[in-house]
Amino acid sequence: MSEMVGLQHFLVVGLALFCLGLYCVLTRRNAIGVLMGVELILNAANVNYIAFSKFASGTYDGQVYSIFVIMLAAAEAAIGLAIVLGIYRRFVSIDVAEMKTLSG
């Protein structure tokens, strides 16, 4: 029996990705882990953009928004990794709990 995949299925996947990303951001002490959680949250937004584009409007607006979010995620990853490298050079650790001040 073949069942249609509907909007609700995509929303559940998006919700699961968002919750995993939020959990990762809130529980990780490593800066790289926090950045990975942010990427999961952005991917959850992409899933929702594509799903609403397909099921609600029927236009390509969701795909265009997703391309912009992917470009934003790439820029965030590059800048975030540069910041992490700067923090590692200064403090010799990437543990976010130890970063209480910017002066070192």
Secondary structure as UniProt FT lines:
FT   HELIX           7..27
FT   HELIX           31..52
FT   HELIX           53..57
FT   HELIX           61..91
FT   HELIX           96..98
//
